[in-house]
Amino acid sequence: MSKICVLGLGYIGLPTASMLASAGHEVVGCDINAAIVASINSGKSHFDEPDLEMLLAAAIKTERLRAQSTPSEADYFIIAVPTPFMDGKRPDMQFVEASARSIAPLLRPGDTIILESTSPVGTTERIAAMLAGARPDLHFPRHTDETSPPGHVRLAHCPERILPGNMVRELVTNDRVIGGMTEACAEAAAKLYATFVRGDVFLTDCRTAEFVKLVENSYRDVNIAFANELSLIADRLDIDIWHAIELANKHPRVSILSPGPGVGGHCIAVDPWFVVDSAPDESRLIRTAREINDGKARYVFERIAKSMHRLRNPVVACYGLTYKPDVDDTRESPALEIVQHLAEKTDARLLVCEPNLEALPPGLAATGRVELCDIDAARIAADIVVFLVAHRQFRKINPNQFLSKIVIDTVGLMHSPQRFAAGMTPSRPARMADEAILKGTQT
Ligand SMILES: NC(=O)c1ccc[n+]([C@@H]2O[C@H](COP(=O)([O-])OP(=O)(O)OC[C@H]3O[C@@H](n4cnc5c(N)ncnc54)[C@H](O)[C@@H]3O)[C@@H](O)[C@H]2O)c1
């Protein structure tokens, strides 16, 4: 069993630290946010994730995990800090760099540093160079074709693929790609993951591992952009996109994703920009996909604004604020962006139904324009109903209850696949009302 220091105790770092502790390691979690440190030391997670609370409580109780605001000496350092983008969609590496600086004085010969943060190609090498500058007394690999004899510090990139909502299970079952600065670096990292990962572990060099993670998220983004573009075309041609995709997917080699109000979250909406930034001339498809997905939220906003024109004192009920169903995460959420725009740019009374949040996100609350409401109260009061996220509570909604409303369904909740599964000749999509807008979207 090893001594491990995990830097960053957010959506990735906390489940990872808790899992390592449950595998028997001695884990110190380090986060610059004092409230997060206090919450974790009391055994409480600062975000909702199935099974995490139990794993964390056990880790704290057995004293295998403790949180603090500065890092400690360890055999392994795992960096899981944010990698957002800044203006101009350029990667903002300040958190990764700060965490690397914070461990520099603690490093000892033979320690292993694992970068889990999703990073532009070349980041692991840059950290190695930075640390080599800070610690001339230690040996760091400088090139991926070097060897790492015992006593040299090892560096690897091990990107994370876990799905919010299923993180604890996927931490164990997912296959992992581990890219070392050298082969020995990859092997040292793999030895740690072997203590809790049951999926296959694939070793490569750090540049390839960095690229693979960005490729995975770009692949998702491009495919969602295709579905979102189709939804715009279908709107223009007055075709039910849900029905059209359902039928197209009957082709044995076609599998179109669902459209949505845009793409959100900390990964898919961000990481493709790292690829574009590193090879702008070659990344034309990836850039266009990003633009299509970002543009979809603006399009939905304009549809809602347009549908208000004929109403006096319109009341708009928006269902969902988070970036995807059944989570409490609103980062980069297109639903939040749409409601924020409605609050800032229209006079409508705005009701929001979001079963995963106890309070409005601060930026939205600051507008003073939005009321949190339950499902039925929002429906009863609304002239216009906008479905933005397909939360499980909304999937139970009876479409007939919305017959008198203008419905803008961006996630296909009002779509009825049974009609087609029964082999009936598809007719025009059932219109909820004369003004209903049914051709929607869902990520
Ligand atoms: N959330 C996901 O589903 C997911 C999935 C795959 C990969 N990733 C990647 O994992 C990385 C972390 O993402 P996250 O969602 O866990 O972020 P997060 O914002 O939830 O957590 C990051 C934590 O790091 C802390 N932090 C910042 N700087 C620090 C420093 N110098 N030292 C110690 N702590 C510091 C922050 O206070 C925060 O609590 C990102 O690169 C992200 O792209 C995230």
The ligand as an SDF file (V2000), in Angstrom:
LIG
                    3D

 44 48  0  0  0  0  0  0  0  0999 V2000
  -16.1050   16.2410  -13.8630 N   0  0  0  0  0  0  0  0  0  0  0  0
  -15.9710   15.2970  -14.7720 C   0  0  0  0  0  0  0  0  0  0  0  0
  -16.9170   14.5930  -15.0810 O   0  0  0  0  0  0  0  0  0  0  0  0
  -14.6210   15.0400  -15.4370 C   0  0  0  0  0  0  0  0  0  0  0  0
  -14.4760   13.8860  -16.2210 C   0  0  0  0  0  0  0  0  0  0  0  0
  -13.2470   13.6330  -16.7980 C   0  0  0  0  0  0  0  0  0  0  0  0
  -12.1940   14.5180  -16.6190 C   0  0  0  0  0  0  0  0  0  0  0  0
  -12.3720   15.6410  -15.8690 N   0  0  0  0  0  0  0  0  0  0  0  0
  -11.2250   16.5300  -15.7040 C   0  0  0  0  0  0  0  0  0  0  0  0
  -10.7320   16.3970  -14.3750 O   0  0  0  0  0  0  0  0  0  0  0  0
  -10.1890   17.6470  -13.9260 C   0  0  0  0  0  0  0  0  0  0  0  0
  -10.8630   18.0520  -12.6310 C   0  0  0  0  0  0  0  0  0  0  0  0
  -12.2270   18.2520  -12.8940 O   0  0  0  0  0  0  0  0  0  0  0  0
  -13.3100   18.3060  -11.7420 P   0  0  0  0  0  0  0  0  0  0  0  0
  -14.6250   18.1710  -12.4250 O   0  0  0  0  0  0  0  0  0  0  0  0
  -12.9630   17.3570  -10.6540 O   0  0  0  0  0  0  0  0  0  0  0  0
  -13.0910   19.8040  -11.2270 O   0  0  0  0  0  0  0  0  0  0  0  0
  -13.7060   20.4700   -9.8890 P   0  0  0  0  0  0  0  0  0  0  0  0
  -13.7890   21.9140  -10.1530 O   0  0  0  0  0  0  0  0  0  0  0  0
  -14.9290   19.7140   -9.4710 O   0  0  0  0  0  0  0  0  0  0  0  0
  -12.6110   20.1780   -8.7720 O   0  0  0  0  0  0  0  0  0  0  0  0
  -11.3350   20.6880   -8.8230 C   0  0  0  0  0  0  0  0  0  0  0  0
  -10.8900   21.0200   -7.4150 C   0  0  0  0  0  0  0  0  0  0  0  0
   -9.5190   21.4320   -7.4760 O   0  0  0  0  0  0  0  0  0  0  0  0
   -9.3160   22.4200   -6.4670 C   0  0  0  0  0  0  0  0  0  0  0  0
   -8.0610   23.1150   -6.7700 N   0  0  0  0  0  0  0  0  0  0  0  0
   -7.8310   24.0950   -7.6670 C   0  0  0  0  0  0  0  0  0  0  0  0
   -6.5340   24.4290   -7.6710 N   0  0  0  0  0  0  0  0  0  0  0  0
   -5.9190   23.6550   -6.7470 C   0  0  0  0  0  0  0  0  0  0  0  0
   -4.5860   23.5300   -6.2900 C   0  0  0  0  0  0  0  0  0  0  0  0
   -3.5960   24.2550   -6.8050 N   0  0  0  0  0  0  0  0  0  0  0  0
   -4.3260   22.6220   -5.3250 N   0  0  0  0  0  0  0  0  0  0  0  0
   -5.3080   21.8600   -4.7950 C   0  0  0  0  0  0  0  0  0  0  0  0
   -6.5980   21.9380   -5.1910 N   0  0  0  0  0  0  0  0  0  0  0  0
   -6.8960   22.8150   -6.1620 C   0  0  0  0  0  0  0  0  0  0  0  0
  -10.5730   23.2600   -6.5390 C   0  0  0  0  0  0  0  0  0  0  0  0
  -10.7640   23.9920   -5.3410 O   0  0  0  0  0  0  0  0  0  0  0  0
  -11.6410   22.1890   -6.7710 C   0  0  0  0  0  0  0  0  0  0  0  0
  -12.2330   21.7540   -5.5620 O   0  0  0  0  0  0  0  0  0  0  0  0
  -10.4110   18.6300  -15.0670 C   0  0  0  0  0  0  0  0  0  0  0  0
   -9.2720   18.6800  -15.8750 O   0  0  0  0  0  0  0  0  0  0  0  0
  -11.5510   18.0090  -15.8450 C   0  0  0  0  0  0  0  0  0  0  0  0
  -11.5530   18.3900  -17.2000 O   0  0  0  0  0  0  0  0  0  0  0  0
  -13.5580   15.9170  -15.2650 C   0  0  0  0  0  0  0  0  0  0  0  0
  1  2  1  0
  2  3  2  0
  2  4  1  0
  4  5  1  0
  4 44  2  0
  5  6  2  0
  6  7  1  0
  7  8  2  0
  8  9  1  0
  8 44  1  0
  9 10  1  0
  9 42  1  0
 10 11  1  0
 11 12  1  0
 11 40  1  0
 12 13  1  0
 13 14  1  0
 14 15  2  0
 14 16  1  0
 14 17  1  0
 17 18  1  0
 18 19  2  0
 18 20  1  0
 18 21  1  0
 21 22  1  0
 22 23  1  0
 23 24  1  0
 23 38  1  0
 24 25  1  0
 25 26  1  0
 25 36  1  0
 26 27  1  0
 26 35  1  0
 27 28  2  0
 28 29  1  0
 29 30  1  0
 29 35  2  0
 30 31  1  0
 30 32  2  0
 32 33  1  0
 33 34  2  0
 34 35  1  0
 36 37  1  0
 36 38  1  0
 38 39  1  0
 40 41  1  0
 40 42  1  0
 42 43  1  0
M  CHG  2   8   1  16  -1
M  END
$$$$
